[in-house]
Amino acid sequence: MTKPQYREEKTVVIVKPDGVKRGLVGEIIGRFEQRGLKIVALQMFQASKADLAKHYSDAPDNLKAMGNKTLSTYAKHGMDTKKELGTDDAEKIGKMVWDWIVDFMSSGPVVKMVVQGLHAVEMVRKICGKTMPADAEMGTLRGDYSVDSAVLANAQKRAVRNIIHASGNTAEAELELGLWFKPGEIHSYARAEEDIMF
C-alpha cells in the first residue's frame, strides 16, 4: 500500500483596509490556525498604487473579464449599465473597476501573510468564502463579516469591501509570493500538534 498523496503549499493572504480598520486581523489569523494551517510570514504595510498595479493586472483581457462580470451583474438586476456607468464597453468598465480596486487597496494599511499547510490554497479559499460577500456562506470569513455586493459597490463607484484577498490557485500563489515577499521573510517551523494532526 502506498502513502496517500498530499500537497503542502504556501498561499498569500492580504487583509484589506476594511478588514484592518474593523479589527478582524486576529480573527482571520485564528481561523487559519484553527484549521491546522500555519502563518509563516506576516507584515502590516501600506500598499502603493505601483505595487497594486503588479498585483491586479490591467491587461486588456483582464479588464474585459472584469467588465463582463459587471455587465452580467447589471443585467441580472435589470439595471442599465450605460445609464449608470456611461458606457457598456466591457474593457472601459473593467478599467473603472480596476481603478476602484487600486484606490481602495491603497487607502489604508493592509496585512499581508503567507499561510502554509496541506492544500493551503484551497483550504484558505474555503475559509474566506465566495468573493462576493452577499453570496458567501455563513461560517466563512466573508459570510460572517461582510454583506457588501457588486451592485451596491458599482452604484457607489467603489471596490467591493470583502475584507480579504486570497490567492486563487497555486500558480497565482507562486506569483504573489514573489511579488509581496522576499525569501528571508518566509519562515519554517513545525507546529506542536503536527504529529497528531497528520
N, C-alpha and C positions, 0 to 999 in steps of 0.2 A: 504494500500500500504506500503510495507516495504522499508527501506532505501537501496539505491544501495550499493552493496559490494565494499569496497575499501581496498587497502593494502598499508599502509605506511611502507616503507622499508629503510634499510641502505645498501649502497654498497661501495666497496673500489675502488678508482681510484688512479693510480700511473702515474704521468707524467714521462716518461722515459728520460734517459740522452739526447737524441736528442731533445725532446720537451723543456727541461730546457735550453739547450745550444742555441736553436733557439728563446728563449724569448717568448714561447707560453703559459706559465703558466696562465697569466692574461686572455688571450683569452679563454682558456679552462674553467677556473672558470666562466667567463662571460656567456659562452654558457649554462652551467648548471643552473646558477642563472636566466637567461632569461626565461628558461623553467619552472621556479617556484620551482626548487629543491633548497635545501639549503646545504651549506657546514657546517658540524658540527664538523669537525676535519681537521687540516691542519698542515703539517710539511715538511720542506726540510731536507734531510739526505742522507748519503752515505750508501747504502746497502752493507752488507758484503756477500761474497760468501756463508757463512754458513746460513745467513738469506734467501738468494735466493734459496738455496737447499731445504728449507722447503716450499717455495712458489711454485717453479716449481718441481713437482715430478719427480724423476729419477727412479721410479718403472719400472720394465721391460715392463709391459703393456703400460705404458705411453710412454716410449721410442719407443716401437714398433709402437704405433699410430703416433708419430711424424715422425718416419722413413717412414711409409707408406704414409703419406701426401707428403713427399719429393719425394718418388718413383713415386707417381701419378703426381706430378708437372713435374718431369723429363720426364715421359712417354708422357704427354700432349704436351710437347715441342720438342719431338723427340730426347732427349738427352740420352747419355749412362751414367747411374749412376755409373757403375763400373769404367769406364774410368775417370769420373770427380771426384769421391769421393773415389775410391779404393775398393769399396765394394757395393754389392747390398743387404746386410743383413739389414733388416728394423731396428732391435734393435741397431746395430752398428751405422747406420746413425742417428737414433734418439739420441744416446749419443753424436754424433758430434754436432747436432743442439742444444741439451741441453747445452753443453759446450759453444757454441757461445752465447746463450741467457744469461747465467750466467755471462760470461765475459763482455758482453755489458751492462747488468743492473748494474754491479759493476764498470763500467768505469768512472762514474761521478755522481754528485748529482742527486737525484730524488726528486719529491714532492709527498708525499702520502696524501690522503684526504679521508674523509668519506662524502658521499653525501646522503642526506636523502630526501624522498618525496614519493608521491603516485607512485607506480610501479617503484621505483627508479632504480632497476636493469635493467629492460627492457628499460626505458627511457634513461639511461646513455649509454647503448649499442647502441641505435639508434643514439644518438648524436655523438658517437665515429665513427660509420660506421664499415664496414666489416674489419676484422683483416688484410687482405692483402690490403694495400693502393691502389694498381692498380685496385682493384675490388670495392673500396668504392665509394659511390655516392657523387657527388658534393653537398655541403651543410653540409656534415658531417665533423668532425674534420680531420679524416684521408683522406677523399676525397679532402678537401681544402688545407691540409698542407703537404701531403706526396705522393710520386709517386713510392715508392720502391716496389719491387716484390720479391717473393720467389726465382725465377730463378737467379736474379742478386745477392741476398744475398748469395745463395748457391754457386754461381760461385766465389764470393769473400770470401767464408768461414766465414760468419758472420751472426748475427741475422738480421731479417727484422727490419728496422727502421720505426716504425709505431706510434711514439710519445706518445702513451698512453696505459695503461692497465686498463681494467675494469672487475670486477667480471662477470663471465659468467652466473651465476644463483644464486638463493637465498642460496643454500647450500654452494656454493663456497664463496659467500659474507660473510656468517657467519664464515667460516673457516678463511678467510683472515682478518676479523675484529679482531679475536682473535690472529692472527699471528702478525699483524702490529700495533695494538693499545691496550693501557690499558684502562679500563673503565673510569677512570678520565680524559682521553684525549678527550673523545667524549662528546660534549656539547648539550644542549637542549635549544631551543628558538623558538619563533613564528616570522615568517616574517610579516612585517607590512600589506601586502596585502592578507594574508591567508583568511581572512573573505570574500574577494571579489572573490578570485580565486576558492575556494572550497565550 
